[in-house]
Every structure is written in C-alpha cells, then in structure tokens.
C-alpha cells in the first residue's frame, strides 16, 4: 500500500490538468464591461496548484497540452517564470485553443467569462501518459476537469494506472465545472470513478453531493470513501470550514475570514497550501488550517497564480490572524 503522507513529504508532484490565460479588470472593483485596463497572468486550476507548490519550495511538473499560438506560449513562459517544470507541456496545432478566463476583482455580481471551445488541454493522449517518467515524482495530482472530455479522460485514467504501478499515490481535486461536461450524468459517473481510484480526495459539499445524487448524501459519500485504509478525504463547506476524514477520525476546522475581492482561486491555493504543509511536517489538522489560510489570501488579492502566497506571506498572514479558524 502507498504511504500517502510519506509520499507527499517527498514534495515532488506531477500535476495533470489545464493551464490557461487569465485576463482580469483593473483596478479592484471595476466591472469587466467598464474596464479601461486589464492585467494578464497564468491561470487554470492545475497551473495554479503548480505555482502554489513551487512558491512553498516544492517541485511541480505540469502535464498538459496548450495551443501552438501566442496564448499557449504565454502560458508556457509564465509557467517557467514561476519555476514550474514544463517538460511535459505539449503544443498542439489545428483548432485547439488554450483556455481564456476574463474576470474582475469584484465580489458583488462577480463575472468570470471562460472561453474553452476546442480546449487544448483535452488533447492529451493515453500514449503520452506512457512516455513520462513517473519515478521523477512522489505523488500525482489531478483536477477533475481533465475527465470532462476525450482523449484527456482516458489519458488521465491511464496515468492513474501508471502511477499505481510506480507506487505513487493519486491526489484528486474534484473541481466540478458543469460547462465542461456533456451531461451531469456522465460527470457524476466519471468523477465517482476517479474518487474511488484516488488516495486523497478534496472537494466541497456541493461536489460530493453532486456525485452522491443529492446534497444530503454528500457527507455520507465522503465518509464511505474515507473507510479505505490510508485514504484522506477533505469535505469543504465554504464559510462553515471543512471536515477532514482519515483513519476513522473526523477533524473539523474553520476558515480565516477576510475581505474578499473575488471568489476564484481559493480551491487551488487550499490544495497547494495543504500539501506543502504536510510536506513540511505539519499535522493533518494544521495542514488543513494552513490550506484554508492560503485560500483566504488568494481571494483577498487580484489574479490567481500571482496571488498564491509563499511561506513568508503565509506566516505573516497567520501571525496577523491568530486563532481565526478555530
């Protein structure tokens, strides 16, 4: 059996999923349709997770495809600037396009317009998954969006198989985005399968409820998944905090209230902060709290990848918010 905690302490992660270009209105509070200026940076859930891990001193390799155009090259350049390994980022031609998100730093009536027609990251193939060196990493991470279309879906399940053969645990962020899927029924079936095949599962109450067939069934599903020996399940509940299920225990933790300027990026920062804290030797409870602090930091700043904290920023935040999460 894979020792999940020991593997995370190896602090070398392969992350499967998308990189995208974020374009966000400036300054803070300006709606997109009223903006005279926009800032651009790296985005996409898996790319954000990579950046967060690297900022905390870990090693992260992104496995994905980007379009062979200016937007794709922008994403690769920003990944490199942040210190993410791009050895397995492939450029694809034709009509495939790297995702573009246009949003604002404005909580009231927040708008995030996402362009994902012919998404380039869905072009990753199973054959590519057989060509990567799994011995380079201590754990595999994936966000759920990779399962929304073929060939990316089959490719990622192939990566799961290869990871198991190599003795790597699989960390799964459910990250359900309805707009990416052909139907809710397909999404529920595929995401449930991914959860069953993973060693750590992170999701919010709506995502677990969706997979279980009802919001009132989500926590029971999380508890059932946590029955497998060694598995960690984190059930996030927004402002109510989180329940971490592991080894027959249920650890309840709160959040760090902040004045948010946007809602997006929180889940990516939570996961990178959580895993980095485990890698640094913190207890599971403290690691979840540190992940929660990272989520609060990101929603309090414009952008996503650029808003991910480093260790100094996290420690400064925790020092100024003692006991906030309970």
ZISULNOR-V230797 format. One line per field, one symbol per residue. burial: + if it has 9 or more other ideal C-beta (glycine too) atoms within 8 Angstrom, else -. A space follows every 10 residues. Layout:
burial: ???
This chain:
burial: -+-+--++++ ++++++++++ ++++++---+ ++--+--++- ++++++++++ ++++++-+++ +++++++--- ++++++-+++ -+-+-+-+++ ++---+++++ ++++++---+ +--++---++ ++++-+-++- -+-+--++++ ++++++++-- ++++++++++ -+++---+++ +++++++--+ +----+++-+ +++++--+++ ++++++++++ ++----+++- +++-++---- +++++++--- ++++++---- +-++++---- ++--++++++ +++++++++- -+-+++++++ ++++++++++ +++++++++- +-++--++-- +--++-
